[in-house]
Amino acid sequence: MKLTGYIAAVSLTLISLEAIPCGSYSYKPSEYYTFYTTDKFYYIEQKDAPDPNITEWQQYVSGKATYEDVYDVVYKYSYDEMSGILGCISRKDSSRNSFVQSLIDTRDTDAVEYLMLAKRCEITREHRNDKWWYPSKEDMEFNDLQPIVDQALAYKGTKFGSRYMLQAIRAAYTMGEDSLCIDIWDRYLTKAPESAVKRMSGEYIGGIYFKRGDYDRAMQLYSQGDYVSTGFWWSANKTAKSDIDRIKVLYKYNPRSPELDLLVQNICREAEVRANEYIFDGSDYSEEFQKQYGREDSDWGYGYTSFRYNRVRYMELRDFALEAAADKQCGNRAMWQYAAAFLTLLDNDVKLAKEYITKAEQLPGTPLVKTNIKILHVMMDALTGSYDAAFDARMLPHLKWLCGLVESNISDRVINEYDDNWVFDNYSFYYYNDMLRKLTVSIMAPRYMKKGRDTQALLTVGMSSEYLRTLIRYREKHPKVGYGEGSEWNPDFYTDVFGMMDTVRVESLIKYKQILNKGGNTPSERFMAAKCYKNDDYYNEVIGTKYMRILRFDKAVEYLSKVSKGYDRTLNIFEYFYADPFGKYKSENPISDYKLSYATQMLDLERIMSVVRNSDMKAEAAYRYALGISMANEQCWALLRYYNGNNYNFKNDRYDLWGATLSKSVDKYVKEATSLTNNKLLTDGWCFSNCDRYASYFN
């Protein structure tokens, strides 16, 4: 009965200790979007594009009116307020509205008369389109659209010719006079200069052709200008069989449409997500997992399950992108070549992708696209690098350049978002920092480690983990405080480099710490070391913990004793420093110097086992040593780990491996103790009271 109660108590303890003191779910930097052609998506704060009709009115008054004032007059003034401007002009009044004041100053009655006609057309069309409007005879006199058509067509001036034709088309369209609309378009507007007014008129003509089933003409009219209207997609859906076909159709009618950049970007990002579902960037996934979900030999490091299902579609876009990049009539040719290179890379043909990206660098394109082409080229070089000293030297200028982009493009929004999110969960708000992390953490570091260069991997990741935080002076604004003294969160233990420090060999971490303190031996080491976090307490604490995992308590004491008094109170796991690893008691409050005390006691037990001759004393020390290992591996997990439970930011499979190794060590010392003594009181009392799982050794 007592034994059953003990098992239940242990089970409850394990459940209560299932915790993740280091944070929430986090994705890998490899899952950041790479392909980025336009600031209309994802990273840049969304702002409504200015209305081209309003900006053209601003140009008309030579920029003497604000956008807001023009907008108010054109879209918000009533007919009577429009009419009132004429009175202001005749009286030479002044106005708080800069647009009205400009019209007064120039005595521009022509503009006011046009605006009055446009407002009258707007009001009349609203009434005519309202199914609940029942006009009287007097209403019909004012709301007759034919006089508006006649007045617009009678205009003989030059300043507002296209605008008057727009009102004529609007009125005729509402009257159902489609043929008249087309006639006005053909006679007055087809050869008119490109403008927002002409495009607005074309929308109505496109709608007429759409109703008639002439989708080619409709799309030609709908696709003009920077903005592709919904009508274009209605028309395209009638003829195009896929999203790639719709891109081709838009390109046919407007090869310089900025909308194409966004459409291509969306498909490339979809392809990246599909190719990126299973990533093998140094993770210790099983061979069976790799066989089931992806190719282990992928240069890009991606699995292919979903990408392969859609490969034909992606390659269709790739081939069309190559055609567009070669077309001198195309706008932003570099973007198309960039897309072809990226899709080829996702298809795992790195050699061909590098040929494409090299050509993309030579083609005309927007500054944003040209910069991102270079970023992708750097990534490709990293994917095929030798990861030796020569590679370090070749990559150094690229890393300096990318760090320069991070530094020179910081905005208030970046600072605010970082303060709120600490780059947790791969929250994306700064493209250049995202790409620095993706390059260093997901591409370079795993390959350095495969070459046995763990310290270089740490330097690479340490630089990208810390750089932005240093630039925005995050630590100065958020100083660490001890447990119970305010904010108890320490982001030092939730960075990419900490995840690596937690898993690499302790010798590599010691060498990393030495390089940080001395500044490095090569230009590459010196550049990266200068940007890494430097804090002896931080590194000594982690090194001491890692030595405890491999039962090197002499070295653990050496490093943990160097940690400043009270530093352990800033650890995120400090609140779990309460259970006695030797099973005697549980403190109500966290215990300072918890790890150092444990390591010191374990070192004392080692000395007893090696020096004392009395077999019972040796056996008792061995039992106690085994219990100390077992408790640190389970109930007192915070001695050896920095999280417990499921944490996807770090490779918790390593914790499982260490746990299995420590369990074998427990077995070893329990067996050694049982071979040293026949003292039944000692074996029964120790093992059944404190370590019942080993009762089988005494049966």
C-alpha positions in Angstrom: 0.0 0.0 0.0 2.9 2.3 0.9 4.6 1.5 -2.4 1.4 2.3 -4.4 1.1 5.6 -2.7 4.6 6.5 -3.6 4.1 5.7 -7.2 1.0 7.9 -7.3 2.9 10.7 -5.6 5.7 10.5 -8.2 3.2 10.5 -11.0 1.5 13.6 -9.7 4.8 15.3 -9.3 5.8 14.5 -12.9 2.5 16.0 -14.2 2.9 19.2 -12.2 6.5 19.6 -13.5 5.5 19.3 -17.1 6.2 22.9 -18.1 7.8 25.1 -20.7 9.4 28.0 -18.9 11.2 29.3 -22.0 8.2 30.2 -24.1 5.6 29.2 -26.7 5.5 27.4 -30.0 8.1 28.7 -32.4 8.8 27.9 -36.1 12.3 27.6 -37.6 13.9 30.5 -39.5 13.9 28.3 -42.5 10.2 28.9 -42.8 10.4 32.6 -43.4 9.2 33.6 -46.9 12.2 34.3 -49.1 10.6 35.5 -52.3 9.7 39.2 -52.0 9.0 41.5 -54.9 6.6 44.1 -53.7 6.0 46.1 -50.5 2.3 45.5 -50.9 2.5 42.2 -49.0 3.5 41.0 -45.5 6.4 43.1 -44.3 5.5 46.8 -45.0 2.7 48.5 -43.1 -0.4 48.6 -45.4 -1.4 52.0 -46.6 -4.2 52.9 -49.1 -2.8 53.9 -52.4 -3.6 57.5 -53.3 -6.6 58.0 -55.6 -5.1 58.9 -59.1 -8.2 61.0 -59.8 -7.4 63.2 -56.8 -3.7 63.4 -57.5 -4.5 64.5 -61.1 -6.6 67.4 -59.6 -3.6 68.2 -57.4 -1.4 68.4 -60.5 -4.0 70.6 -62.2 -3.6 73.3 -59.5 0.2 72.9 -59.5 0.3 71.2 -56.2 -1.2 74.2 -54.3 -3.9 72.0 -52.6 -3.5 69.2 -50.2 -4.7 65.7 -51.1 -7.3 65.8 -48.3 -8.8 69.2 -49.4 -9.1 68.0 -53.0 -10.7 64.8 -51.8 -13.3 66.7 -49.7 -14.3 68.9 -52.6 -14.4 66.3 -55.3 -16.1 63.5 -53.3 -17.8 65.1 -50.3 -19.1 68.5 -51.4 -22.8 68.7 -52.2 -24.1 70.3 -55.4 -25.0 73.5 -53.5 -21.5 73.7 -52.0 -20.0 73.3 -55.5 -22.3 76.1 -56.7 -21.2 78.2 -53.7 -17.6 78.2 -55.0 -18.8 80.3 -58.0 -20.0 82.9 -55.6 -16.7 82.9 -53.7 -14.9 83.5 -57.0 -17.1 86.5 -57.9 -16.7 88.0 -54.5 -13.0 87.1 -54.2 -13.7 85.4 -50.9 -11.2 83.3 -49.0 -11.5 79.7 -48.0 -10.0 77.4 -45.5 -10.0 74.6 -48.1 -6.7 74.9 -50.1 -8.3 73.5 -53.3 -11.2 75.9 -53.2 -8.7 78.8 -52.5 -6.6 77.8 -55.5 -9.7 78.0 -57.7 -10.6 81.4 -56.2 -7.1 82.7 -56.8 -7.2 81.7 -60.5 -10.9 82.6 -61.0 -11.2 79.1 -62.5 -15.0 79.0 -63.2 -14.4 76.3 -65.9 -13.2 73.8 -63.2 -16.1 74.6 -60.9 -18.7 74.2 -63.7 -17.3 70.8 -64.6 -17.4 69.7 -60.9 -21.0 70.9 -60.7 -21.9 68.8 -63.7 -20.1 65.8 -62.3 -21.9 66.1 -58.9 -25.2 66.5 -60.7 -24.5 63.3 -62.7 -23.5 61.5 -59.5 -26.7 62.5 -57.7 -28.9 61.7 -60.7 -27.4 58.3 -61.2 -27.8 57.5 -57.5 -31.5 58.3 -57.8 -32.0 56.4 -61.0 -30.3 53.3 -59.6 -32.3 53.4 -56.4 -35.1 50.9 -56.7 -37.1 52.7 -53.9 -37.0 56.1 -55.7 -40.3 57.2 -57.0 -39.8 60.6 -58.7 -42.4 63.3 -59.2 -42.7 65.3 -62.4 -40.5 68.0 -60.9 -37.9 65.4 -59.8 -37.7 64.0 -63.4 -36.9 67.5 -64.7 -33.7 67.6 -62.5 -32.9 63.9 -62.7 -33.1 63.5 -66.4 -29.7 62.1 -67.6 -30.1 63.1 -71.3 -29.4 66.8 -70.6 -26.2 65.8 -68.9 -25.1 63.7 -71.9 -25.9 66.6 -74.2 -24.1 69.2 -72.0 -21.0 67.0 -71.8 -20.9 66.3 -75.5 -21.3 70.0 -76.2 -18.1 70.9 -74.4 -15.6 72.5 -76.9 -12.8 73.3 -74.5 -9.5 71.4 -74.1 -8.7 71.4 -70.4 -11.6 69.1 -69.4 -12.4 67.2 -72.6 -11.7 63.7 -71.2 -13.5 64.5 -68.0 -16.7 65.7 -69.8 -16.6 62.5 -71.9 -16.4 60.5 -68.6 -19.6 62.1 -67.4 -21.3 61.5 -70.8 -20.4 57.8 -70.6 -21.5 57.5 -67.0 -24.9 59.1 -67.8 -25.4 57.0 -71.0 -24.3 53.8 -69.2 -27.0 54.4 -66.5 -29.6 55.0 -69.3 -28.7 51.7 -70.9 -27.3 53.4 -74.0 -24.4 51.0 -74.4 -23.8 51.8 -78.1 -23.7 55.5 -77.3 -21.0 54.8 -74.7 -18.9 52.8 -77.1 -19.3 55.6 -79.7 -18.2 58.2 -77.3 -15.2 56.1 -76.3 -14.2 55.4 -79.9 -14.6 59.0 -81.1 -13.1 61.0 -78.1 -11.1 58.8 -75.8 -9.3 55.9 -77.5 -6.5 58.3 -78.7 -6.6 60.5 -75.6 -3.5 60.6 -73.4 -3.3 58.0 -70.6 -4.9 59.3 -67.4 -7.0 58.2 -64.5 -10.0 59.7 -66.2 -9.4 57.6 -69.3 -9.0 54.5 -67.2 -12.2 55.3 -65.3 -14.1 55.6 -68.6 -12.6 52.4 -69.9 -14.1 50.5 -66.9 -17.6 51.3 -68.2 -16.7 50.2 -71.8 -15.1 47.1 -70.4 -18.3 46.3 -68.6 -20.3 46.6 -71.8 -18.0 44.3 -73.7 -18.1 41.8 -70.7 -22.0 41.8 -70.9 -21.7 41.1 -74.6 -19.3 38.2 -74.1 -16.4 39.9 -75.8 -14.0 39.0 -73.0 -10.8 39.9 -74.9 -11.8 43.5 -75.4 -13.1 43.7 -71.8 -9.7 42.5 -70.4 -7.8 44.9 -72.6 -9.7 47.8 -71.1 -9.8 46.4 -67.6 -6.0 45.8 -67.4 -4.8 49.3 -68.0 -3.0 51.2 -65.3 -1.4 50.2 -62.0 -4.6 48.8 -60.6 -6.2 45.8 -62.2 -9.9 45.9 -61.6 -12.2 43.1 -60.5 -13.8 43.2 -63.9 -10.5 42.0 -65.4 -10.6 38.9 -63.3 -14.3 38.3 -64.1 -13.3 38.4 -67.7 -10.2 36.3 -67.3 -12.1 33.6 -65.4 -14.2 33.2 -68.5 -11.2 32.2 -70.7 -8.3 31.3 -68.4 -8.1 27.7 -67.0 -5.7 28.4 -64.1 -4.0 31.1 -62.1 -1.0 30.8 -64.3 -3.2 31.4 -67.4 -4.6 34.5 -65.7 -1.1 35.8 -65.2 -0.4 35.2 -68.9 -3.6 37.0 -69.9 -2.8 40.1 -67.8 0.8 40.1 -69.2 -0.6 40.0 -72.7 -2.6 43.2 -72.2 -0.4 45.0 -69.8 3.2 43.5 -69.5 4.2 46.4 -67.2 1.3 46.0 -64.7 2.7 46.2 -61.1 -0.1 43.7 -60.3 2.0 41.0 -62.0 4.7 41.3 -59.3 2.2 40.5 -56.5 0.6 37.6 -58.5 3.9 36.0 -59.1 5.0 36.5 -55.6 1.9 34.8 -54.2 2.5 31.7 -56.3 6.2 31.6 -55.5 5.4 31.8 -51.8 2.9 29.1 -52.1 5.5 26.9 -53.8 8.0 27.7 -51.0 5.5 26.7 -48.3 4.8 23.4 -50.1 8.5 22.7 -50.6 9.2 23.7 -47.0 6.8 21.4 -45.2 9.6 19.1 -44.0 13.0 20.6 -43.4 16.2 18.7 -42.8 18.5 21.5 -41.8 20.5 19.5 -39.3 17.6 18.1 -37.3 18.0 14.5 -36.2 14.9 13.1 -37.9 14.8 9.3 -38.3 15.7 7.6 -41.6 12.1 6.3 -41.8 10.7 9.9 -41.5 13.0 11.1 -44.2 12.0 8.3 -46.5 8.4 9.0 -46.0 8.4 12.7 -46.3 11.3 13.9 -48.3 14.7 13.4 -49.9 17.6 13.4 -47.5 20.0 14.5 -50.2 18.3 17.7 -51.1 20.7 20.6 -51.5 18.1 23.1 -50.5 17.2 21.0 -47.5 13.5 20.7 -48.2 11.1 17.8 -48.5 9.1 17.5 -51.7 5.8 15.8 -51.0 3.4 18.7 -51.7 5.8 20.5 -54.1 6.0 17.5 -56.4 2.2 17.2 -56.7 2.2 20.8 -58.1 5.5 20.7 -59.9 4.0 20.9 -63.4 2.2 24.1 -62.5 5.2 25.7 -60.9 7.4 24.8 -63.8 4.8 26.3 -66.2 5.2 29.6 -64.3 9.0 29.2 -64.3 9.1 28.8 -68.1 6.7 31.7 -68.7 8.9 33.9 -66.3 11.9 33.1 -68.5 10.0 34.3 -71.6 8.9 37.5 -69.8 12.4 38.2 -68.6 13.6 38.1 -72.2 10.9 40.4 -73.4 12.1 44.0 -73.7 8.5 45.3 -73.5 8.2 43.8 -70.1 8.3 45.9 -66.9 10.6 44.8 -64.1 12.4 42.1 -66.2 14.6 41.2 -63.2 11.6 40.2 -61.2 10.6 37.5 -63.7 14.2 36.1 -63.9 14.2 36.2 -60.1 11.0 34.1 -60.0 12.5 31.6 -62.5 15.6 31.2 -60.4 13.6 30.8 -57.2 11.3 28.1 -58.6 14.2 26.3 -60.1 15.9 26.3 -56.7 12.8 24.9 -55.1 12.9 22.2 -57.7 16.4 21.3 -56.3 18.4 22.3 -59.4 20.8 24.6 -57.6 23.3 24.8 -60.5 20.7 26.0 -63.0 19.1 28.3 -60.4 22.5 30.0 -59.9 22.7 30.6 -63.7 19.3 32.2 -63.7 20.0 34.4 -60.6 23.3 35.6 -62.1 21.4 36.7 -65.2 18.7 38.3 -63.0 21.4 40.6 -61.5 22.1 42.0 -65.0 18.5 42.8 -65.9 16.6 46.0 -65.2 14.3 45.9 -62.2 13.1 47.8 -59.1 15.7 48.6 -56.4 13.8 46.3 -54.0 13.9 43.4 -56.4 17.6 43.9 -57.3 18.5 43.8 -53.6 16.5 40.7 -53.0 18.0 39.0 -56.0 21.4 39.5 -54.4 20.1 38.0 -51.1 18.9 34.9 -52.9 22.3 34.6 -54.7 24.1 34.7 -51.4 21.8 31.9 -50.1 22.6 29.8 -53.2 26.3 30.3 -52.6 25.8 29.1 -49.1 23.9 26.1 -50.2 26.8 25.0 -52.4 29.7 26.2 -50.2 32.7 24.1 -49.1 32.4 25.4 -45.5 36.2 25.6 -45.1 38.4 28.7 -44.4 38.2 29.8 -48.0 34.4 29.7 -47.8 34.5 31.8 -44.7 36.5 34.4 -46.5 34.2 34.5 -49.5 31.1 34.8 -47.4 32.4 37.6 -45.2 31.7 40.4 -47.6 28.1 39.1 -48.1 27.5 38.9 -44.4 28.8 42.4 -43.9 26.5 43.6 -46.7 23.4 41.9 -45.3 24.1 43.2 -41.8 24.4 46.6 -43.4 20.9 46.2 -44.8 19.6 45.2 -41.4 21.2 48.3 -39.8 20.3 50.9 -42.5 16.6 49.9 -42.8 15.6 49.9 -39.1 12.4 51.9 -38.5 10.3 52.8 -35.5 7.9 50.0 -36.5 10.7 47.5 -36.4 11.8 48.6 -32.9 8.2 48.5 -31.6 7.5 45.1 -33.1 10.7 43.7 -31.6 9.9 45.1 -28.2 6.5 43.3 -28.4 7.6 40.0 -29.9 11.3 39.4 -29.4 11.3 37.5 -32.7 9.3 34.8 -31.0 7.3 32.4 -33.1 9.1 33.7 -36.2 6.8 36.7 -36.2 7.9 38.5 -39.4 8.2 42.2 -39.4 11.6 42.9 -40.8 12.6 41.2 -44.1 16.3 41.8 -44.0 16.7 40.4 -40.4 14.5 37.4 -41.4 16.8 36.7 -44.3 19.9 37.0 -42.1 18.5 34.5 -39.7 17.4 32.2 -42.5 20.9 32.3 -44.1 22.8 31.7 -40.9 20.6 29.5 -38.8 18.9 27.3 -41.5 21.6 27.1 -44.2 25.0 27.9 -42.9 25.0 26.5 -39.3 23.9 22.9 -40.1 26.5 22.7 -42.9 29.2 24.0 -40.6 28.2 21.3 -38.1 28.3 18.6 -40.7 31.9 19.6 -41.3 32.7 19.4 -37.6 33.0 23.2 -37.2 30.6 23.6 -34.4 32.3 26.8 -33.1 32.0 28.5 -36.4 28.3 27.5 -36.5 27.9 29.1 -33.1 29.6 32.3 -34.2 27.4 32.5 -37.3 24.1 32.0 -35.4 25.3 34.1 -32.4 25.8 37.0 -34.8 22.3 36.8 -36.3 20.6 36.1 -33.0 22.0 39.2 -31.3 22.6 41.8 -34.0 19.2 43.4 -34.3 18.7 43.3 -30.5 22.0 45.2 -30.1 21.1 47.7 -32.8 17.9 48.7 -31.1 19.5 48.7 -27.7 17.0 46.2 -26.4 18.9 45.2 -23.3 19.3 48.8 -22.2 15.6 49.3 -22.4 14.8 46.0 -20.8 17.3 45.2 -18.1 17.1 41.7 -16.5 15.8 41.6 -13.0 15.7 38.8 -10.5 12.9 36.4 -9.7 10.0 38.2 -7.9 11.5 41.7 -8.7 9.4 42.5 -11.8 9.5 41.0 -15.2 10.8 37.4 -14.8 11.3 36.7 -18.5 14.9 36.5 -19.8 15.0 36.3 -23.7 18.7 35.3 -23.6 17.4 31.7 -23.1 15.1 31.8 -26.1 17.4 32.7 -29.0 18.7 30.7 -32.0 22.2 30.6 -30.6 21.0 29.4 -27.2 19.2 26.5 -28.8 22.5 25.6 -30.4 24.5 26.2 -27.3 22.2 23.9 -25.5 22.9 21.0 -27.8 26.5 21.2 -29.1 29.5 19.6 -27.4 30.6 21.5 -24.3 34.1 21.8 -25.7 32.7 23.7 -28.7 30.9 26.1 -26.4 34.0 26.7 -24.4 36.0 27.6 -27.5 33.1 29.9 -28.6 33.3 31.7 -25.3 37.1 32.1 -25.7 36.8 33.6 -29.1 34.2 36.1 -27.9 36.5 37.1 -25.1 39.6 37.4 -27.3 38.0 38.7 -30.4 38.7 35.9 -32.9 41.7 34.8 -34.9 40.4 35.4 -38.5 38.6 38.3 -40.1 35.5 36.2 -40.3 35.7 35.3 -36.6 36.4 38.8 -35.6 33.5 40.2 -37.5 31.0 37.8 -36.1 32.4 37.8 -32.6 32.0 41.6 -32.4 28.2 41.1 -32.9 27.7 38.2 -30.5 26.4 38.5 -26.9 29.1 38.7 -24.3 28.3 37.8 -20.7 30.6 35.5 -18.7 27.8 34.6 -16.3 25.6 33.5 -19.1 28.2 31.3 -20.7 29.6 29.9 -17.5 26.1 28.9 -16.3 25.4 27.0 -19.5 28.8 25.4 -19.6 28.5 24.3 -16.0 25.0 22.8 -16.8 26.3 20.9 -19.8 29.1 19.4 -17.7 26.6 18.2 -15.2 24.7 16.4 -18.0 27.8 14.3 -18.7 28.6 13.8 -15.0 31.7 15.9 -15.0 30.9 17.6 -11.7 34.5 18.7 -11.2 34.3 20.9 -14.3 30.7 21.9 -13.5 31.7 23.2 -10.1 34.6 25.1 -11.8 32.3 27.0 -14.1 29.3 27.4 -11.9 31.4 28.8 -9.1 32.4 31.6 -11.5 28.8 32.7 -12.0 28.0 35.9 -10.1 25.9 35.7 -7.0 22.2 36.1 -7.8 22.6 35.6 -11.5 20.6 32.4 -11.3 17.6 34.4 -10.2 17.4 35.9 -13.7 16.9 32.4 -15.3 13.5 31.6 -16.6 13.6 28.3 -14.8 14.6 29.7 -11.4 11.0 29.2 -10.1 11.6 25.4 -10.5 14.7 25.4 -8.2 12.8 24.0 -5.2 13.0 20.2 -5.1 15.8 18.4 -3.2 17.6 16.2 -5.8 18.3 13.7 -3.0 14.7 13.3 -2.2 14.6 14.6 1.4 12.5 17.8 1.1 10.8 20.3 -1.2 11.4 24.0 -0.5 8.5 26.4 -0.6 10.6 29.0 -2.4 13.2 28.7 -5.2 16.8 28.0 -3.9 19.7 30.2 -4.9 22.9 28.5 -6.1 20.7 25.4 -6.7 22.9 24.0 -9.5 26.2 24.7 -7.8 25.0 23.1 -4.5 23.9 20.0 -6.4 27.2 19.8 -8.4 29.2 20.2 -5.2 27.3 17.4 -3.4 27.7 15.1 -6.4 31.4 15.8 -6.5 31.7 15.0 -2.8 30.0 11.7 -3.4 32.4 10.9 -6.2 35.3 11.5 -3.8 33.7 9.3 -1.1 33.3 6.5 -3.7 37.0 6.8 -4.8 38.6 7.4 -1.4 36.6 5.6 1.4 37.4 2.0 2.0 34.3 1.0 4.0 32.1 -0.9 1.5 28.8 0.2 3.2 29.8 3.8 3.0 30.8 3.4 -0.6 27.5 1.7 -1.4 25.5 4.4 0.4 27.4 7.0 -1.6 26.7 5.1 -4.9 23.0 4.8 -4.1 22.9 8.5 -3.3 24.8 9.4 -6.4 22.4 7.3 -8.5 19.5 9.0 -6.9 21.0 12.4 -7.6 21.3 11.5 -11.3 17.8 10.1 -11.5 16.2 13.0 -9.7 18.0 15.6 -11.9 16.9 13.6 -14.9 13.2 13.7 -13.9 11.6 15.5 -11.0 14.5 18.1 -10.6 14.8 18.5 -14.4 15.7 22.2 -14.0 19.2 21.2 -12.9 20.1 19.9 -16.3 17.5 21.4 -18.7 16.2 24.7 -19.7 12.7 23.6 -20.5 10.5 20.6 -19.8 7.7 19.2 -22.0 7.3 20.1 -25.6 9.3 23.0 -26.9 9.6 23.2 -30.7 12.2 26.0 -30.8 15.0 23.6 -29.6 15.8 20.0 -30.5 14.2 18.2 -27.6 15.2 14.9 -29.1 18.6 15.7 -27.7 17.1 15.9 -24.2 15.6 12.5 -24.7 19.1 11.2 -25.8 20.7 12.7 -22.7 18.0 11.3 -20.5 18.5 7.8 -21.8 22.3 8.1 -21.2 21.7 9.3 -17.7 19.3 6.4 -17.0 22.1 4.0 -18.0 24.4 5.8 -15.6 21.9 5.3 -12.8 21.7 1.6 -13.6 25.5 1.4 -13.4 25.8 3.0 -10.0 22.9 1.0 -8.5 24.5 -2.2 -9.7 27.8 -1.1 -8.3 26.2 -0.3 -4.9 24.5 -3.7 -4.7 27.8 -5.4 -5.4 29.5 -3.6 -2.6 27.1 -4.5 0.3 24.9 -7.1 1.7 23.4 -4.7 4.2 19.7 -5.3 3.7 18.7 -2.4 5.8 20.7 -0.1 3.6 19.5 -1.5 0.3 15.8 -1.8 1.3 15.7 1.6 3.1 17.5 3.5 0.3 16.0 1.9 -2.8 12.4 1.3 -1.7 12.1 4.7 0.0 13.8 6.8 -2.6 14.2 4.8 -5.8 11.7 2.0 -6.0 12.1 1.5 -9.7 15.4 -0.3 -8.9 13.8 -2.9 -6.6 14.3 -5.5 -9.2 18.1 -5.5 -8.5 17.5 -6.9 -5.1 15.1 -9.7 -5.9 
